[in-house]
Amino acid sequence: MSAYKKLSEHYKKISNFSHLSAICGWDAAAMMPSGGSESRGAAMAELSVHIHQLSTNPELQELFDKANSESLNINELASLREMKRSWEQATALPDDLVQAKSLAGSKCEHAWRSQRPDNDWDGFCKNFEEVVKLSQEEAQIRSEKTGLSPYDSMLDIYEPGVTTEQLNSIFGDIKTWLPDLTKRVQEKQASESYIQPTETYSTKEQNALGLEVMKTLGFDFNHGRLDISSHPFCGGTARDTRITTRYDENDFVQSLMGIVHETGHARYEQGLPLEFQGLPVGEARSMGIHESQSLFFEMQLGRSDEFIRYLAPLAAKHFSSNNQDVFAPDNLQKIYTRVKPDFIRVDADELTYPAHVILRYEIERDLINGNISFKDIPELWNLKMKEYLDIDTTGNYTNGCMQDIHWTDGAFGYFPSYTLGAMYAAQFMAAMKKDIDVSSCLNDMNLTPVFNWLSENIWTKASLLETNELVTSATGEGLNPSFFRQHLEGRYL
């Protein structure tokens, strides 16, 4: 058996254990009774160590050396590149750090579920301090291996090739025009009248509507399912895809768009090429590209006038409301494109969302680089919320710095992916419109050409191409943030 073949078989074994870890993680968030937290955390920590040991097997170095001299085709070379990248990421960390971080993250995340609604920052910090300490230790180790700054070495896990220097430039530019655009749009919308939903919309009704929309969006229910969790996510694997949302019976808008968003993630996963299943090259390219697919579904498609005209009669059908005028297409359009700075990132409108991401990026960048302490987060959070969104979060940890799940398990470097994803999504839509009449597809609710374009240009490419190569192949150029600004100005002005 060739060295490349041996490597492939080894990484498929790792993938099988990662599959189990993903499903255990989904179960912990969606199904597990609260009393199972401690034992589940220990089991998942043990599993994470086992996966890490497989990923750092000493024999892999020799196999990589031999595979480099073998005659491989272009796809096998890409696969070898991604296996080696995965190996380099894994070998940077010792087993005991992997286990300690998994245990600390599991403990912190589980406690956060009750500490957040209780506004208990002090209680949260007792666990969070350890997560930060271990994450800083990880970042320092990775930094010494890669030559990158500590934060850049963490960012590289989620966004290969992206640096703080690039993000500072991109986000710095956004901060020069986003506040004024937000103000202009709010002034424009102030003169628009609309009917705000005020009734109760049952979880059962919202769930039924969400399932019907998922079907329209092509979700494969034979290889996936929808559940409820405290924080919406897409988990599992490409052939066993689990998405979740959360329901507020006073607001059907957010849960539905959350479902549309997670369906975008799921369609990407379900569209990955089966021929590379179980190999790193068969996985999503980056978190930014992953977010581009969820935001393409939610923002580019889901909040378009045409899609809202499709939603209107469905909402009227599923909700037993005394005021059906709420579901008139024009009224829904105003609801779904309303711009109002608010506390919660996941509920933020399309225009103010980047401010939430930039705030988190700036805090986690300075935290991981050791320039601030975790104790500084509430004050910095409040200062930046006031500066970027004119919102005061003093003493409000629930809707402030404790609202997200990402930092509880040390996922530092993840947040920039959200706004990078929005930029990629806008650029993909602009390129798609050169090839197909997207508006007609939406008007006819025949989305097959749209999905075919995404499949051909994004989904089936998996990680065969580097991120910049993938974007250039699909759109003719690398990331160009101007498409994002043009999209926002075109929709809201």
MIPA-716945 format. One line per field, with one value per residue (C-alpha): chain; x, y, z negated. Coordinates in nm, 3 decimals. Example, Ala and Ser with C-alpha at 12.3 -4.5 7.8 and 13.67 -1.06 7.14 Angstrom:
chaine = [A/A]
px = [1.230/1.367]
py = [-0.450/-0.106]
pz = [-0.780/-0.714]
END
This chain:
chaine = [A/A/A/A/A/A/A/A/A/A/A/A/A/A/A/A/A/A/A/A/A/A/A/A/A/A/A/A/A/A/A/A/A/A/A/A/A/A/A/A/A/A/A/A/A/A/A/A/A/A/A/A/A/A/A/A/A/A/A/A/A/A/A/A/A/A/A/A/A/A/A/A/A/A/A/A/A/A/A/A/A/A/A/A/A/A/A/A/A/A/A/A/A/A/A/A/A/A/A/A/A/A/A/A/A/A/A/A/A/A/A/A/A/A/A/A/A/A/A/A/A/A/A/A/A/A/A/A/A/A/A/A/A/A/A/A/A/A/A/A/A/A/A/A/A/A/A/A/A/A/A/A/A/A/A/A/A/A/A/A/A/A/A/A/A/A/A/A/A/A/A/A/A/A/A/A/A/A/A/A/A/A/A/A/A/A/A/A/A/A/A/A/A/A/A/A/A/A/A/A/A/A/A/A/A/A/A/A/A/A/A/A/A/A/A/A/A/A/A/A/A/A/A/A/A/A/A/A/A/A/A/A/A/A/A/A/A/A/A/A/A/A/A/A/A/A/A/A/A/A/A/A/A/A/A/A/A/A/A/A/A/A/A/A/A/A/A/A/A/A/A/A/A/A/A/A/A/A/A/A/A/A/A/A/A/A/A/A/A/A/A/A/A/A/A/A/A/A/A/A/A/A/A/A/A/A/A/A/A/A/A/A/A/A/A/A/A/A/A/A/A/A/A/A/A/A/A/A/A/A/A/A/A/A/A/A/A/A/A/A/A/A/A/A/A/A/A/A/A/A/A/A/A/A/A/A/A/A/A/A/A/A/A/A/A/A/A/A/A/A/A/A/A/A/A/A/A/A/A/A/A/A/A/A/A/A/A/A/A/A/A/A/A/A/A/A/A/A/A/A/A/A/A/A/A/A/A/A/A/A/A/A/A/A/A/A/A/A/A/A/A/A/A/A/A/A/A/A/A/A/A/A/A/A/A/A/A/A/A/A/A/A/A/A/A/A/A/A/A/A/A/A/A/A/A/A/A/A/A/A/A/A/A/A/A/A/A/A/A/A/A/A/A/A/A/A/A/A/A/A/A/A/A/A/A/A/A/A/A/A/A/A/A]
px = [0.000/0.136/0.216/-0.061/-0.312/-0.200/-0.240/-0.588/-0.697/-0.558/-0.742/-1.066/-1.025/-0.978/-1.290/-1.497/-1.403/-1.461/-1.808/-1.884/-1.747/-1.968/-2.282/-2.196/-2.157/-2.493/-2.657/-2.507/-2.653/-2.992/-3.093/-2.876/-3.026/-2.839/-2.722/-2.515/-2.282/-1.990/-1.969/-2.025/-1.751/-1.510/-1.605/-1.564/-1.230/-1.112/-1.234/-1.061/-0.733/-0.777/-0.841/-0.540/-0.318/-0.431/-0.366/-0.013/0.089/0.473/0.450/0.273/0.593/0.758/0.442/0.430/0.795/0.733/0.409/0.589/0.794/0.501/0.330/0.000/-0.269/-0.382/-0.662/-0.435/-0.177/-0.448/-0.554/-0.195/-0.163/-0.475/-0.373/-0.037/-0.199/-0.422/-0.119/0.077/-0.215/-0.245/0.125/0.157/-0.024/0.058/-0.205/-0.243/-0.329/-0.588/-0.752/-0.736/-0.889/-1.168/-1.255/-1.240/-1.448/-1.714/-1.742/-1.754/-2.009/-2.245/-2.236/-2.282/-2.626/-2.759/-2.514/-2.606/-2.980/-2.882/-2.650/-2.379/-2.051/-1.859/-1.971/-1.890/-1.539/-1.452/-1.461/-1.379/-1.046/-0.918/-1.045/-0.864/-0.544/-0.538/-0.629/-0.345/-0.112/-0.231/-0.187/0.166/0.262/0.111/0.283/0.623/0.557/0.424/0.607/0.271/0.145/-0.049/-0.385/-0.294/-0.199/-0.551/-0.711/-0.527/-0.727/-1.049/-0.927/-0.609/-0.399/-0.594/-0.398/-0.469/-0.315/-0.575/-0.862/-0.755/-0.763/-1.099/-1.274/-1.113/-1.266/-1.610/-1.597/-1.551/-1.880/-2.108/-2.219/-2.326/-2.504/-2.687/-2.797/-2.920/-3.117/-3.276/-3.381/-3.533/-3.718/-3.847/-4.109/-4.227/-4.527/-4.563/-4.747/-4.530/-4.617/-4.770/-4.936/-4.808/-4.671/-4.642/-4.323/-4.520/-4.638/-4.291/-4.136/-4.384/-4.313/-3.939/-3.954/-4.148/-3.896/-3.608/-3.770/-3.793/-3.425/-3.332/-3.235/-3.188/-3.396/-3.270/-2.928/-3.019/-3.268/-3.382/-3.382/-3.379/-3.079/-2.994/-2.772/-2.849/-2.583/-2.512/-2.327/-2.283/-2.128/-2.193/-2.397/-2.553/-2.619/-2.780/-2.911/-3.078/-3.267/-3.428/-3.787/-3.938/-4.317/-4.337/-4.116/-4.130/-3.891/-3.562/-3.621/-3.722/-3.421/-3.208/-3.339/-3.269/-2.918/-2.838/-2.989/-2.728/-2.456/-2.624/-2.658/-2.285/-2.210/-2.455/-2.311/-1.950/-1.810/-1.863/-1.546/-1.340/-1.559/-1.354/-1.051/-0.952/-0.968/-1.334/-1.422/-1.541/-1.270/-1.282/-1.526/-1.552/-1.658/-1.894/-2.050/-2.076/-2.315/-2.535/-2.542/-2.607/-2.918/-3.025/-2.931/-2.885/-3.185/-3.389/-3.434/-3.483/-3.819/-3.888/-3.823/-4.037/-4.323/-4.289/-4.283/-4.591/-4.864/-4.676/-4.667/-5.037/-5.111/-4.910/-4.991/-5.340/-5.333/-5.611/-5.422/-5.327/-5.213/-4.888/-4.808/-4.869/-4.556/-4.486/-4.523/-4.301/-4.042/-4.029/-4.004/-3.724/-3.518/-3.573/-3.251/-3.224/-2.905/-2.962/-2.782/-2.785/-2.555/-2.751/-3.068/-2.897/-3.012/-2.791/-2.660/-2.551/-2.427/-2.068/-2.033/-2.102/-1.833/-1.573/-1.628/-1.565/-1.268/-1.094/-1.148/-1.040/-0.739/-0.610/-0.702/-0.513/-0.214/-0.199/-0.273/-0.584/-0.718/-1.043/-1.149/-1.138/-1.397/-1.719/-1.579/-1.431/-1.752/-1.955/-1.719/-1.727/-2.104/-2.148/-1.904/-2.028/-2.400/-2.480/-2.594/-2.507/-2.442/-2.324/-2.400/-2.594/-2.381/-2.669/-2.718/-2.360/-2.035/-2.196/-2.436/-2.220/-2.119/-1.792/-1.554/-1.680/-1.478/-1.190/-1.294/-1.087/-1.025/-1.371/-1.569/-1.410/-1.552/-1.902/-1.828/-1.582/-1.868/-2.106/-1.851/-1.796/-2.173/-2.225/-1.941/-2.079/-2.423/-2.275/-2.089/-2.393/-2.609/-2.373/-2.453/-2.820/-3.131/-3.151/-3.458/-3.656/-3.546/-3.676/-3.998/-4.072/-3.930/-3.722/-3.394/-3.227/-3.008/-2.897/-2.808/-2.636/-2.415/-2.323/-2.258/-2.035/-1.840/-1.831/-1.972/-1.806/-1.475/-1.455/-1.090/-0.937/-0.845/-0.701/-0.953/-0.832/-0.811/-1.167/-1.304/-1.109/-1.227/-1.590/-1.589/-1.286/-1.108/-1.006/-1.206/-1.337/-1.524/-1.679/-1.945/-2.067/-2.104/-2.278/-2.520/-2.610/-2.654/-2.861/-3.097/-3.140/-3.117]
py = [0.000/0.342/0.598/0.821/0.537/0.460/0.825/0.831/0.525/0.674/1.003/0.822/0.648/0.988/1.111/0.826/0.919/1.289/1.190/1.038/1.347/1.574/1.374/1.367/1.745/1.784/1.558/1.756/2.076/1.946/1.629/1.544/1.585/1.846/1.581/1.414/1.709/1.598/1.240/1.353/1.611/1.345/1.108/1.378/1.484/1.122/1.103/1.429/1.292/0.971/1.172/1.389/1.084/0.942/1.281/1.296/0.934/0.937/0.717/0.994/1.197/0.913/0.855/1.223/1.212/0.906/1.039/1.357/1.149/0.946/1.017/1.178/1.346/1.702/1.601/1.366/1.643/1.870/1.590/1.539/1.914/1.917/1.604/1.761/2.086/1.890/1.703/2.024/2.175/1.865/1.809/2.163/2.066/1.813/1.558/1.698/2.045/1.903/1.711/2.000/2.242/1.999/1.949/2.320/2.408/2.149/2.267/2.634/2.587/2.379/2.624/2.918/2.786/2.874/3.154/3.359/3.391/3.464/3.749/3.577/3.715/3.639/3.275/3.250/3.385/3.102/2.866/3.114/3.210/2.855/2.847/3.173/3.057/2.732/2.912/3.160/2.867/2.699/3.022/3.067/2.711/2.750/3.087/2.935/2.661/2.887/3.216/3.394/3.612/3.420/3.543/3.487/3.129/3.075/3.258/3.023/2.729/2.876/3.104/2.963/3.242/3.531/3.763/4.030/4.284/4.200/4.202/4.532/4.683/4.527/4.603/4.945/5.031/4.907/5.135/5.438/5.392/5.160/5.409/5.667/5.408/5.275/5.628/5.704/5.380/5.437/5.786/5.641/5.367/5.607/5.732/5.381/5.240/4.867/4.623/4.473/4.113/4.123/3.785/3.452/3.214/2.864/2.663/2.391/2.635/2.787/2.443/2.337/2.652/2.603/2.245/2.349/2.621/2.376/2.146/2.431/2.506/2.148/2.017/1.639/1.503/1.153/1.273/1.538/1.677/1.994/2.030/2.296/2.428/2.737/2.860/2.775/2.571/2.322/2.012/1.645/1.546/1.573/1.251/1.305/1.679/1.820/2.177/2.354/2.675/2.838/2.958/3.269/3.247/3.626/3.651/3.411/3.620/3.527/3.153/3.124/3.315/3.111/2.797/2.943/3.036/2.691/2.528/2.714/2.556/2.218/2.236/2.306/2.004/1.782/1.902/1.811/1.548/1.188/1.074/1.260/1.173/1.121/1.311/1.667/1.768/1.668/1.911/2.272/2.514/2.753/2.893/3.210/3.008/2.807/3.130/3.254/2.970/3.026/3.400/3.344/3.151/3.388/3.729/3.702/3.470/3.471/3.846/3.923/4.066/3.758/3.512/3.711/3.700/3.322/3.324/3.543/3.289/3.014/3.221/3.304/2.933/2.811/3.081/3.106/3.484/3.735/3.984/3.826/4.166/4.102/3.842/4.065/4.052/4.426/4.414/4.108/4.271/4.570/4.342/4.131/4.430/4.652/4.816/4.877/4.853/4.605/4.397/4.048/3.948/3.646/3.859/4.159/4.298/4.261/4.617/4.633/4.273/4.354/4.592/4.299/4.093/4.371/4.430/4.064/4.041/4.338/4.201/3.842/3.961/4.164/3.894/3.615/3.840/3.912/4.283/4.266/4.040/3.847/4.073/4.371/4.224/4.374/4.728/4.700/4.541/4.832/5.093/4.937/4.880/5.249/5.352/5.119/5.079/5.350/5.086/5.071/4.723/4.832/4.545/4.360/4.052/3.836/4.054/4.172/3.980/3.650/3.617/3.398/3.036/3.054/3.172/2.919/2.641/2.857/2.908/3.224/3.330/3.221/3.546/3.718/3.435/3.581/3.909/3.751/3.514/3.804/3.954/3.626/3.575/3.915/3.847/3.503/3.651/3.918/3.649/3.419/3.694/3.709/3.344/3.301/3.513/3.479/3.703/3.483/3.172/3.325/3.452/3.103/2.943/2.724/2.735/2.446/2.676/2.862/2.542/2.402/2.713/2.684/2.311/2.354/2.652/2.598/2.276/2.011/2.198/2.126/2.199/2.107/2.475/2.723/2.987/3.264/3.019/2.903/3.258/3.354/3.042/3.122/3.499/3.592/3.771/3.731/3.873/4.217/4.382/4.642/4.386/4.374/4.751/4.764/4.493/4.677/5.013/4.854/4.675/4.939/5.267]
pz = [0.000/0.094/-0.175/-0.042/-0.071/-0.426/-0.519/-0.367/-0.563/-0.882/-0.837/-0.764/-1.100/-1.266/-1.085/-1.228/-1.583/-1.504/-1.383/-1.722/-1.898/-1.686/-1.764/-2.135/-2.120/-1.948/-2.204/-2.492/-2.351/-2.235/-2.420/-2.721/-3.069/-3.274/-3.521/-3.251/-3.208/-3.422/-3.293/-2.933/-2.969/-3.092/-2.810/-2.544/-2.691/-2.671/-2.312/-2.222/-2.358/-2.157/-1.839/-1.917/-1.966/-1.633/-1.473/-1.614/-1.553/-1.518/-1.206/-1.013/-0.968/-0.774/-0.568/-0.472/-0.367/-0.150/-0.002/0.109/0.352/0.489/0.821/0.723/0.930/0.863/0.626/0.433/0.399/0.255/0.022/-0.093/-0.155/-0.375/-0.567/-0.639/-0.747/-0.986/-1.117/-1.171/-1.364/-1.582/-1.654/-1.786/-2.107/-2.382/-2.487/-2.837/-2.706/-2.468/-2.752/-2.997/-2.747/-2.659/-3.026/-3.106/-2.801/-2.877/-3.237/-3.141/-2.863/-3.074/-3.365/-3.124/-3.029/-3.375/-3.459/-3.155/-3.234/-3.597/-3.485/-3.690/-3.556/-3.876/-3.871/-3.500/-3.554/-3.792/-3.492/-3.217/-3.372/-3.318/-2.959/-2.882/-3.050/-2.852/-2.527/-2.578/-2.644/-2.324/-2.127/-2.256/-2.162/-1.816/-1.777/-1.848/-1.590/-1.314/-1.367/-1.374/-1.657/-1.924/-1.795/-1.429/-1.514/-1.654/-1.363/-1.128/-1.267/-1.129/-0.848/-0.691/-0.546/-0.700/-0.931/-1.189/-0.952/-0.686/-0.934/-1.085/-0.737/-0.636/-0.964/-0.988/-0.651/-0.760/-1.064/-0.835/-0.649/-0.846/-1.118/-0.861/-0.647/-0.954/-1.046/-0.692/-0.674/-1.014/-0.906/-0.588/-0.777/-1.043/-0.798/-0.708/-0.889/-0.947/-1.171/-1.442/-1.541/-1.891/-1.928/-2.053/-1.789/-1.928/-1.906/-1.726/-1.456/-1.417/-1.388/-1.118/-0.918/-0.957/-0.834/-0.524/-0.444/-0.496/-0.242/0.011/-0.050/0.033/-0.311/-0.299/-0.588/-0.517/-0.632/-0.889/-1.139/-1.319/-1.699/-1.973/-2.166/-2.370/-2.086/-1.721/-1.541/-1.265/-1.382/-1.309/-0.979/-0.607/-0.608/-0.951/-0.973/-1.287/-1.295/-1.584/-1.649/-1.951/-1.964/-2.115/-2.108/-2.099/-1.791/-1.496/-1.288/-1.453/-1.483/-1.118/-0.990/-1.229/-1.060/-0.714/-0.829/-0.968/-0.659/-0.455/-0.668/-0.631/-0.251/-0.228/-0.447/-0.259/0.071/-0.003/0.237/0.127/0.302/0.038/-0.260/-0.574/-0.443/-0.541/-0.174/-0.172/-0.450/-0.427/-0.314/-0.612/-0.863/-0.653/-0.351/-0.575/-0.700/-0.343/-0.271/-0.576/-0.510/-0.142/-0.242/-0.520/-0.381/-0.006/0.047/-0.274/-0.314/0.053/0.162/0.373/0.092/-0.149/0.103/0.089/-0.293/-0.337/-0.250/-0.436/-0.754/-0.717/-0.674/-0.972/-1.230/-1.376/-1.406/-1.463/-1.248/-0.918/-0.788/-0.973/-0.708/-0.407/-0.185/-0.213/-0.591/-0.628/-0.407/-0.642/-0.945/-0.799/-0.685/-0.990/-1.109/-1.481/-1.688/-1.969/-2.230/-2.075/-1.790/-1.667/-1.648/-1.489/-1.157/-0.852/-0.872/-1.236/-1.255/-1.148/-1.445/-1.680/-1.509/-1.505/-1.877/-1.959/-1.723/-1.885/-2.236/-2.164/-1.960/-2.253/-2.507/-2.331/-2.259/-2.634/-2.609/-2.829/-3.105/-3.096/-3.384/-3.145/-2.908/-3.055/-3.058/-2.709/-2.583/-2.714/-2.572/-2.225/-2.232/-2.309/-2.036/-1.762/-1.841/-2.098/-2.348/-2.719/-2.865/-3.210/-3.448/-3.178/-3.127/-3.001/-2.693/-2.691/-2.714/-2.824/-2.531/-2.303/-2.344/-2.148/-2.418/-2.672/-2.508/-2.388/-2.025/-1.994/-1.634/-1.518/-1.524/-1.219/-1.007/-1.037/-0.861/-0.619/-0.536/-0.470/-0.231/-0.049/-0.023/0.139/0.381/0.471/0.538/0.765/0.961/0.972/1.120/1.419/1.494/1.400/1.342/0.965/0.937/1.174/0.985/0.664/0.819/0.954/0.636/0.863/0.676/0.856/1.073/0.761/0.578/0.888/0.905/0.539/0.577/0.879/0.748/0.372/0.229/0.447/0.431/0.055/-0.038/0.297/0.339/0.092/-0.019/0.212/0.502/0.436/0.429/0.741/0.923/0.839/0.890/1.097/0.811/0.448/0.160/0.255/-0.037/0.196/0.301/-0.059/-0.081/0.257/0.144/-0.176/-0.004/0.274/0.036/-0.233/-0.044]
END
